[in-house]
Amino acid sequence: IKAEVPAGAVVVTSEMSMVQTYYSKRHVIRGVPDGAHLESKLGTMQDMCPGCALYLAVRRQNAEKFRGVLDRLQPVFEDDNFIIRKISMVGHDRKTIG
């Protein structure tokens, strides 16, 4: 995460462990269970850090839970274990993933 996500960005992940938070040296929102939950909380996430770039980082084994969202996001990094995508907000309210 540290190598692929710019400083000052917020990373959203399904991971619960604090290990990723410590080593990424990024702001991390942990424990997001799936894409539907992510989309329902985007406004709150943006309000926490207005102007911060948002990224989604998930383990490949959990990707299916985020498939509908991942397919709409800009690829940043992908390997056998992790997928990182940039979350771009679209729409008149800037609260829709696109």
Long-range contacts (C-beta under 8 A, 24 or more apart in sequence): 1-26, 1-28, 1-55, 1-57, 1-84, 2-26, 4-76, 4-77, 4-84, 5-55, 5-57, 5-76, 5-84, 6-53, 8-52, 8-53, 9-52, 9-53, 9-54, 9-55, 10-45, 10-48, 10-49, 10-52, 10-53, 10-54, 10-55, 11-54, 11-55, 11-56, 11-57, 12-38, 12-45, 12-54, 12-55, 12-56, 12-57, 12-87, 13-56, 13-57, 13-58, 14-58, 14-59, 14-62, 14-65, 14-66, 15-57, 15-59, 20-57, 27-52, 33-65, 34-65, 34-66, 35-65, 35-66, 35-67, 35-68, 35-69, 35-70, 38-66, 38-69, 38-97, 39-69, 39-96, 39-97, 42-87, 42-89, 42-95, 42-96, 42-97, 43-95, 46-89, 46-94, 46-95, 53-86, 53-87, 54-86, 54-87, 54-89, 55-84, 55-85, 55-86, 55-87, 56-83, 56-84, 56-85, 56-87, 57-82, 57-83, 57-84, 58-82, 58-83, 59-83, 69-97, 72-97, 72-98, 73-97
